[in-house]
Amino acid sequence: MKKNIRTLAFTGFVTLVIIIACEKKLNVLDENSPTQESYFKTAAELQNGVNAIYSSLRSAQLMGREWFFLHDMRGGETAAGGVQLEQPRAELLTQPSPSTVNSVMSDVWGGSYRMINRANLVLSKAPGVTDNTSLRDRLVGEAKFLRAWAYFELVSQWGEVPMYTEPVISTTGFKGKEPVNNIYTLVINDLTDAIAKLPLSYSGNDLGRATRYAAYALLGKVQMQKGDYAAAKTALLQVYGKFALVANFLWNFDGDLNDGAGTTASGHEYNSESVFETSFFDKGDNNFNWGYNGEGSSSPVSIMRPQEYGIVWGNVIPSNRILNEFEPGDPRYKMTFWEEGDHILTKAGTQTGIVMTATDMNVATSTKGGVTIKRVYRKYSDLDWLKSSFHPGGFNQRVIRYAEVLLMLAECEAEVGTAAQAAAYINEVRARPSVNMPPVSPATKNDALKAVMHERAVELAGEEVASIDILRWRKKGYFPSIMADPKPGQIDLFPIPNSETSTNPLVK
């Protein structure tokens, strides 16, 4: 990890990020490089440090690009769009375990530790900030939420990993692997402290910051993965009823779109269903931060999802398995996938648009119900507004939305055998006005679990949650007793990247 340690030490010393005002969302862009000794004296400076953590979260190492590949390639919901799918991503999709030099895996590892180190720096400096203690304490809550998110990514995907709680200030400051239970304890403690410090909501340019409800929701998710469903339910009930499902399912996956001539669409970001989302912004310049650090005074703040999963690059398409999981007549099918023959460029149904043909789509075919045609994901797609050969998007990544909270509560109830209450939560999701699917009525624990597993699949398809679900359910023995394993033969935990094992003498 010597290379990683040096990178962490450098960024911990000199990388600070400030807010550039934007009328729609939190922007976190690098404007200066003061030293650690001369900075973090005021709450405003501490806030710049917290902004740097958010900046890492939306970098290409994480949500800007590689994070959604890491999860979607291993969640059973995707297939290769063709030979154009790059080797590291194809390896994650098709191999039981990636090699230790897989670049996607290594980027998510490095990006997570970059977030952690920046959070540790903020937390180490916060006690010396006294000019605005209210803001200081809130910022500590944000830093702990973000550190918890990063460590949960690491522990859920790798298991035992090095655990740093202080900023790295030396190129020899190595840590060995920490037991999984210790990492979960840190994550839970961080979220518990964040809950005590974070506000219930924000407004204006602060939208996109972690709230108390986001911390409760993440805590529930962490406790579920850990296997403590009672604690998960307690946390999730703090969120229940505080949000509302939006009427139109599609509003969860749109956002700002700029074709270069001006704003083309504004979308429905930070809506009543959003518990936590990561901000991206479309400047209309068809650019992306290929530097992978997510920052810089003039850096793009876009996300590659619509390009990677679109019809031009066509790297990723929905798997046959996820296509066939949808019940006949479920409106979410057409709101989750585009098919050849669909009308695009309708501008949210306000125009006739054009028919998308197979020739338009640079992707392989997929098969649902015996019908083999070309399909791509509609979630986070810009095809209803723009048909372009290259256009990274500005759609915010919805990390946790209220529908998932309801389905997590349903799983908690199913686990303890209260099938009727599990069904009640599931049916809230199915009763969304734009969905209106018939209610379910499972009679047994296994029936309730199967209903939860199905509903999570169709409601959250392509939202980077299935890979973690698989790990949880496989550990519980639900494959194949309740349903077939979506990724049979796949190794649960990633190997530690070579960039770590080749340089860190304490990790082998």
Protein Blocks (a to p, Z undefined) as FASTA:
>chain_A
ZZmmmmmmmmmmmmccdddddfkbccdddfbdcdfklgokbfklmmmmmmmmmmmmmmmk
lmmmmmmmmmmmmnopaccfbjklcfklmmmmmmmbdcfklmklmmmmmmmmmmmmmmmm
mmmmmmmpckbmmlmmmmmmmmmmmmmmmmmmmmmmnopadddfbdcfbfklccddddfk
lmmmmmmmmmmmmmmmpcfbdehjlgoiacfklmmmmmmmmmmmnopaklmmmmmmmmgo
paccdfblmlmmgccddehjacfbgbjghiaklmbdcddddehlopacfkonopajkbcc
bdfklmmmmmknomaccdfklmmmpcghiaklmmmbccehiaehklgoiagbjaddfklp
ccddddeehiacddddfehpaklmoccfbdcdfbdcdfbdfklmmmmmmmmmmmnopakl
mmmmmmmmmmpmklopacdddfbfklmmmmmmmmmmmmmgoilpmmmmmmmmmmnopack
lbccfbghiafbacddfklmmmmmkbZZ
